[in-house]
Amino acid sequence: METKTSPFTDRQLEIAQLVANGLNSKAIGEKLAISRTTVETHLYNIKKIAQVKNAPELIAKLLREKLIN
């Protein structure tokens, strides 16, 4: 039986979960002690990997794939 691995890093999934929880880039940066620009770069890369165009599409896809809750 194959185990499906996520194409996302733990940090990327952490940021996606915080977006799903309603935090904006500034709040995520403050919570994780990283810059807002770094958060936005992570989000850009996450959306590129997930092949989606915006945050709502991203969250819906990650929820469907049970990568966040």
C-alpha positions as CSV (number, residue, x, y, z in Angstrom):
1,M,0.0,0.0,0.0
2,E,1.5,3.4,-1.1
3,T,1.6,6.3,1.2
4,K,0.6,9.6,-0.4
5,T,3.2,12.3,0.4
6,S,2.3,16.0,0.4
7,P,4.1,18.2,-2.1
8,F,4.0,21.0,0.6
9,T,6.5,21.6,3.4
10,D,5.3,21.7,7.0
11,R,5.8,25.4,7.0
12,Q,3.7,25.9,3.9
13,L,0.9,23.8,5.4
14,E,1.2,25.7,8.7
15,I,0.7,29.0,6.8
16,A,-2.2,27.6,4.7
17,Q,-3.9,26.5,7.9
18,L,-3.5,30.0,9.4
19,V,-5.0,31.5,6.2
20,A,-7.9,29.0,6.6
21,N,-8.3,30.2,10.2
22,G,-8.8,33.7,8.9
23,L,-5.4,35.3,9.5
24,N,-4.0,37.8,7.0
25,S,-0.3,37.9,5.9
26,K,0.6,40.5,8.5
27,A,-0.9,38.5,11.4
28,I,0.6,35.2,10.2
29,G,4.0,36.9,10.0
30,E,3.7,38.2,13.6
31,K,2.5,34.8,14.8
32,L,5.4,33.0,13.2
33,A,8.0,35.7,13.7
34,I,8.7,36.1,9.9
35,S,8.1,39.1,7.6
36,R,4.9,39.7,5.8
37,T,6.9,39.4,2.5
38,T,8.1,35.9,3.5
39,V,4.5,34.9,4.2
40,E,3.4,36.2,0.8
41,T,6.2,34.3,-0.9
42,H,5.2,31.1,0.8
43,L,1.6,31.7,-0.3
44,Y,2.7,32.4,-3.8
45,N,4.6,29.1,-3.9
46,I,1.8,27.1,-2.2
47,K,-0.7,28.4,-4.8
48,K,1.8,27.5,-7.6
49,I,2.3,24.0,-6.4
50,A,-1.5,23.5,-5.8
51,Q,-2.2,25.0,-9.3
52,V,-4.8,27.5,-8.0
53,K,-5.2,31.2,-8.5
54,N,-6.4,32.5,-5.1
55,A,-6.7,31.7,-1.4
56,P,-10.3,30.4,-1.4
57,E,-9.4,27.9,-4.2
58,L,-6.3,26.9,-2.2
59,I,-8.1,26.4,1.0
60,A,-10.9,24.4,-0.7
61,K,-8.3,22.1,-2.4
62,L,-6.3,21.5,0.7
63,L,-9.4,20.8,2.7
64,R,-10.6,18.3,0.1
65,E,-7.2,16.6,0.2
66,K,-7.3,16.6,4.0
67,L,-4.0,18.5,4.2
68,I,-5.5,21.1,6.5
69,N,-8.6,21.2,8.7
